[in-house]
Amino acid sequence: MGGEREAASKEEMLEDANRDIQRLCQEDLRRRWRQQQLDRVVHAIDDLLFRLEDLNLHGVDRVPATLRERAGQILDAVPTRDEYESLRVRYRVVPMMDVLFRAQEVLFRLRDPRRAVYEDLDEEEASATEAPDPFATEALVTADE
């Protein structure tokens, strides 16, 4: 009787282990599939940025309708786009490029949540340029003495 219980217990352990392995494999497959989706959108943005940069170098100021349409399709593929009002199609080349760079930043953060936030870095840079130079204050104090 003890042997049967032991065999049943081992069988349950094996079934549990197999379920865990299947679950982990499915999670890994979903993660890799999502990663590939994000990579495809990043590459599509790169291609569009290349075309926009070329237009900019040639002095073209307005985004052609075909590229605006393509930009709209790409931006629609950005997950959580609704959270970012700034991710919308623009009619001028340079602002459209800025939108696409921000969209890439969103995608990079989705791939790696530990990545620094683009807007936070902008704010840090702005506050760093506004902060007074501590050495300049020391120089004033020493000059007065």
N, C-alpha and C positions, 0 to 999 in steps of 0.2 A: 504494500500500500504506500509506503514512504517513497518507493522508487517511482511509482506512477505520478505522485504529486511532484516529485523532483523533475520528471520528464515534462510534465505539463508546465511547470514553472519555467524551464529552459525554453520550451516552445513559445511561451508568452513573451519571454525576453527577446527571442529572435524576431518575433512578429513586431514588437515595439521598435527594435533596432531597424528592421526593414522599413517600417512606416516613417521613422525619423530620417532615414537615408533618402527615401522617396520625396519627403517634404523638402529636405535641404536641396536636393537636385532640382526640384521645381522652382524653389526660390532663386537658386543660382541661374537657372534658365531665364526666369523673368527679369532678374537684375541685368544679365547680359543683353537681353533683348531691348530693355529700356536704354541701356548704354549705347547700343547700336543706333537706336532711334535718335538719341541726342547727338551722336556723332554725325549722322546724316544731315540733321538740321544745321549743325555747325559748319559742315562742308558746303551746304547750299548757301549759307550766309557768306562764307569765304568767296565763293564763286561770284555772288552778286556784288560783294564789296570790290572785287577785282574789276568788274565791269563799270561800277560807279567811279572808282578811282581813275580809270581810263577816261571816262567822260569828263571828270574834273580836270585832268591834265590837258584835255583838249578844249577847255574853257566852256564846256556845256554846263549851264546852270540848272536846267530843269530835267527832272527824271522822266524819261520817255514812258508812255502808258504801259508798254509791255513789261518794263522793269518794275513799275509801280504795282502792276498786277502780280508779278512774281514775288515782289516783296510782301505783298498782302498774304499770299499763300504761305510763304515761309513764316511770317509772323504768326499766322494762325496755328502753325505747328509748334510754336513755343509753349510748353506747359506753363501754367500759372500766368499767362499773358494778361489776363483780366486784372491781376493785381498791379500791373504796371501801365498806367495810362499813357506814359511817354512812348510805349511801344506801338506806335501807329504809323501808317504810311505817310511820308512827307513828299512834297512836290519838288523840293530843291535837293540837289545832289548831296551837298555837305550835311544838311540835317538828316537826310535819309541814311547816310553813312553812320552818323552818330547813333541813330536808332538801332541800326544793325549791330553796332559794337555793343550797345547796352543789352541787346537780345542775346548776343554771344556770352556776355558776362552772366546773364541769368542762367544760361545753359551750363556754363562752367561751374556755377555754384550748385546747380542741381546734381552735377556729376561729383562734386567734392564740396559738401556743405561746410567744411572747415576753411574754405577759400575766403579771403577777405572780401567784404562787401564794397563794391565800386563806389557807391555814394558816400560811404563812411570815409574812404580814402580821400575823396574830393574835399570833404569837410575838414579832415585832418590837415590837408595841404593848405587850405584856406586859412585855418586858424594858425598854422605855423608861420605863414607870411605876415599875419597881423600881430604876432607876439613881438614885444620889444626885445632887442638884443641885450642880454644881461651884461655883456662886456662893455657896451656903450654906456650903461648906467655907472659901472665901476670907473670908467674913464672920466666921467663927469665928476664923480665924487673925489677922485684923486687929484683932479685938476683944481678943485676948489680948496683943497687942503694946503 
